[in-house]
Every structure is written in structure tokens, then in C-alpha cells.
Amino acid sequence: MWLASNWKDYEVLDCSGGEKLERWGEYRLVRPDPQVIWNTPKKDRFWKKPNAHYHRSKKGGGEWEFFDLPEQWDIHYSLPENVTSSNSYAAHKELTFRLKPFAFKHTGLFPEQAANWDWFSQLIAEEADKRNSSQPVKVLNLFAYTGGATISAAAAGAHVTHVDASKGMVGWAKENVAASGLADAPIRWLVDDCVKFVEREIRRGNHYDAIIMDPPSYGRGPKGEIWKIEERIHPLVGLCTKILSDDPLFFLINSYTTGLQPAVLSYLIGSELKPFDGQITSSEIGLPVTDSGLVLPCGASGRWSR
């Protein structure tokens, strides 16, 4: 399992009875987690005195209960020390994220993804050092949400194209980029349906050195386009291979969908990236649990690298 174990501002303090107790900076939140099927003693005092608690409804969805939580606050993440590049933007190793509780238990960040940020930021930094300024490392981030991967890639020295169907999420990502000191970094922002965007890029003849995608199980594009991951992920990966450069750097798929296990992601990537010379690895991603020493599984990732 790939662990996001380098956080200073975030930790899973404990998990039990279908919930997890987390520290986000100076604030403690209790949120539901379907992976937590065990019932162990809740010894941490913040179980009873969190800053906010998201309660699931038996009818679906749920709502936040707030005790002492601001509408918005920041946390920080530092990329590994070995992420070094002569690119001017690579000096910004500390990433800043604006958090705010919103629909269905979310805060605007999936901290387990730091395991992937650490991995690809080093690849980007090394590649950027080999190139001159006229040959930037071009990264495409699809279903880009609030921009965790976008910020990490830009901080490592990449030129990033950020695509998400939600105008609000793209706006939030811009806030995170600015807060991280990367407002002038070469990032192209698009509110668009990811599949349609890739199809247009094929027609335009544009290419990318790396592609990141974090597709939802189900979603709608800005014009009501329906996305069902089981039906559309394989064709999308096939389309993406047509906009990869001749010697691509990496390809990353994240999945939180039941059924898309690590081996499935490996087969999916391997079947479409056969023409390229690289290696495939896949694994669950997880977060260490402070009180128990266990690891909380948080989805899966499939990686292809040159």
C-alpha cells in the first residue's frame, strides 16, 4: 500500500464504528467512512468534542453539525526534499490548501493523494531539469477537483492543464494555487467535460508528457453529460493515449470506485499503453492511523512510468 505519511497538518487520529476522527490543522472533524467496519474503544477525547461532525442519514446524504469551526481555514503540505529542479517554480515546495466543509462530508481535499503527489513531483522535477525552457513538461489533469495534483505538478516545474466540469471547483483550485504562491505558474484552466476536451485535443494535435485522472463513479458535465465510470473509463484511457507525447513521462489513474481494484487499474492501463515503453504498478493508497498504528485504506491508484 502507498501511504500518505508525510503530512504535518493532517492526520487520522482514530477510526471506529463507521467514522474517522481527523485533525485538519488545529481543528478536529468526525466524518463517516464506509471502510471502518470495526468497533474499537473511542479513547481520544476529541471524539466527544470535535470542531464539527458530519452525520450520515439513513435516507442518504447527511449534514454537518458545527461546534467551533471557521467557514474556511488553511493547511499546508511540503513536497519531499528530493523534489529539486532548476525551474523557478520548483522552489515552492510548501503547498497551501483552503478548506471548507461542504456537500456530502467533503472538505475540498483528499489528503491520501499526497502519496501520488510525492511520486510524480519527483518525476517532473527530474525531467524538467533535463530540458530547456522551450520544452516544458506538459501535464494534463482531468477531473481535477480543487487542484491538489495541479499544484503539486506546477510546484515541481510542470506546465499544467487543469480540467474539471465544475466552475466552482476550478475557482477553488485557483484559490489554492494563489495561496501556494503559484498564481503566476503556467497553468491553463478549463471548465469542460473531460471526454469532450480530450476529443478536441486529438483534433487539434496537442500532446502531453503526462496525464493524471481522478474520475468520479458518477457525474455530469457542464452541459449535463452523464459519466458512469464502468462504461466510460476504458474508452477515455484509449483516447488519452492519442494525446500523449512520443516519449511520455507518466500516466496516473485514481479510483474510489468499488470494483476498480489495483489489478483492474493495471490491466486497464496496460491494455492501452502497450505501444509505450514503461512499467506499470498499482496499489491501494492509505493513511496511517495515529492511535492504533493501523492504516486506513482510501481507494486505489494505477501508475505507468517511463
N, C-alpha and C positions, 0 to 999 in steps of 0.2 A: 504493500500500500504506500502511496505517495502522501507524505504528511506535510501539512502547512504548519510547521513547528517553529517558525522564526518570528512570530508575532510578539510584540511588546505591549501593544494597546488592545489586544483582543485575546480572550481565552474562554474555552468551555470549562467552567468551574466544576460542574457536576451534571449528571443526567439520570433521570429516573421517572417511571410512571408516564411515559409518553411525552416528557418535556425535558428541556435542557435549560440550565442556568448559565448565562453567559455574562462576561464582563466586556463591555464596549467602552474603552477608555475608563472613565470614572463611574460609569453607570452600569447597573446590573439589570438584565432583562430575563424574563422567563418566557420561553416560546415553545410551542409544540414541535415534536419531531417524531415522525412515524417509525423511525428506526429504533427508538428507545422503547423496547417491549419489556424490559426488566423493571422490577420494583425493588429498589435498594433504599436504605435509610437516607433521608434528606437531612444531612447533618449541618450543611452550610447555613448560616443564619440568614443569608440573603434569599433563600427560598421563601421565607416568610416576609421579608422586607425588600422586595425588588423595587427598582425605579419604575418599572412597567411590566405588565403581564398580558400576554395575548391569550385569550380564551377561545378554544375551538368550539364551534356549535355542532350539535348532533345533526343539524339540518344542512351542514356545510358552511364553509366560511368561518367567521368568528368576529371578534372585536377586541381592541386594545382596552386595557384598564390602566390608567396612568396614575402614578402616585407622586413622583418627583422627577420629571424628565423634561428637558427643554424641547422645543419644537425641532431644533436642529443642533447638531454638535459634530465635531471633527475627531477622527482618529488618524493615526499615521502608520505607515509600513515602510521599512527600509529594505531595498533590494540588497542582495548579497554583496559583500565587499569585492568579490571577484568579478562583478559586472563593471568592467573598465573599458572605456573606449575614448579615443581622441575626439569623438564627436562632442560638440559643445553641450548638447542636451543631456549627455550621459552623466554630467555632474549632478543632476537632480535625482539622487538615489532615494530620497525620502518622499514617499507618495502620501498625499492627503486625500481623505475621503469625507465628504459631507453626508452625514447620516440623518435620516428622519423616518420615524415609523409610519408605514402606510399599509395599503391593502394586503390582506392575507399574510400577516405576520412579518412582512419583509421590512428591512431597514435600508435597503439600497446597496447592499454589499454582500457577496458570498465569500467570506474570509478563507474558506478552504481552497479557493482558486489561487491563493498565493503559492501553492506548490507548483502550479504551472507557470506563474509569473517568474519565479526563480529560474525555472528551466529555460524558457525561451528568451528571457532577457540576456542571459549569458551568450546564447547562440547569436542573438542580434548584435551584441556589443563586439563579439569576436569578428563577425562578418563585416560590420561597419568599419572596423579598424583596417581590414584588408582592402577596402575600396577607397576611391577618391570621392570628393564631394559631388561629382557629376553622376555617380552611380549609387544612389541611396538604396538602402534596404527597404523595400516596399512591402508593407504588411496590410492585409485586409482582415478586418474584424467584423464578422457577421453576427447578427443578434447580439449587438454589443452592449446593450443594457446601459448601466451608468459608467461604463468605461474603465473598469479595473484593468483589463488586458490592454486597452488602448493606452492608458497612462504608463503602464509598465513597459510596453514596447517603445513608446516615444522617449521615455527616460533612458532607455538603453541605446537610443540613437536611430530608431526607425522613422520612416515616413509612413504614417498610418492613415488608412481609410476606414472610418467608423460608420457602420450602417445599422440602423435599428428602425423598426416600423413605428415606434412611439416618439412623437415630438417631445413629450415631457421627459422621457428617458435621455434623449440626446441633449436636451437642455441641462439636465442634471449632470451628465457626463462632462459637459463644458465647464460647469462649476467646479467639478473635481480636478479637471486639468488646470484651471486657473489657480485653484488653491494649492496645487502641487508645484507652482512656479513654472508651468509649461504652456502658458497661454500663447506664446509665440512659436511653439513647436509645430512642425509641418504635419498637421492633422486635417484631413478632409472630412467634413461632417455631412451625413446624408440621412434624411428621414425617408425610408423607402422599404418596399418589400424586398427581402434579401434575394429570393429566387429571381425576380424580375431584374434586380440590379445586376446580378451575375450574368444573366442572359444578355443584357445590354453591353456589359463589359466585353463579352465574347465578340459581339458585333463590332465594337469599337477597336478591338485588337489590343486592349490593355492587359498587362500581366503583372503578377505579384510574386515576390520571393517567398512569401509565407502567408498562410491563411489560418485564422482562428475562427471557430464557430462554437456557439453555445446555444443550440436550438431548443426552444420550449417543446413540451409534449404536445401542446395545442396552442394555437394563437391565430390572430387575424392581422393582416397587413393594413396599411393606412387607408386602403380603399375596400376593406372588407375581405381581402383574400384569405382563404382558410388554409391553415397549416396544420397537418397531422403528421407527426414525426415518423411514424411507422411507414407511411405511404410516401413521404417526400424526402427523407434524409438521403437515401441512396442516390436518387436522381440528382440531388443537389451536389453531392460529393463528385459525381461524374461531371457535372457542369463546371465545378471549380477546377478540375484538372486541366480544363481548357484555358484557364487564365493564369495558370502557374508559369513561371519563367522556365527556361530550358534547364536550369540547374537550381531548383528550388531549395530553400533552407529548411523549412519545417511545415508541418500540417498538424493542426490540433483540433480534436473534437471533444467537447464536454457533453456529458449526458446525466440528467437527473431522472430519466425515464425508466421505470421498471421494465425490465426485459432487454434493455440495451446495456448488457453487461460488458466488462472489459474485452472478453473474447469476441463478442459481436462487433465491437468497435474496431478491433484488429482486423477481422475479416472484411469489414466494410471499407476500411482504408486500403488494405492490401489488394482488394479486388480492383480498385480504381487507380491506384498509384503504381501499378506494375511497371509502366514504362520508365519510371524514375528509379535511380539507383539510391536506395536508402534503407533504413531499418525501422521496424515497427515495434513499439512497446505499448502496453496498455495495463491499467491497474485501477483499482479503487482509489479515490482520494479521501483523506480523512483529517480530523482534528484531534489532537491529544486532549484528554480529559484530566484536568489537574487533580481533582480529589481522589479519583480511583486509579489513575495510571492507565486506563483503557484508552482506546482510540474510537472515536465516533465516525462511522462511515458516512460519506457525504456525496455519493454519486460516483461516476467513473470517467476516465479520460483515455483517449487513444491518441498516441503520438507517432508521427512519422518524422524522421530527421534525415538529412543528407548523410 
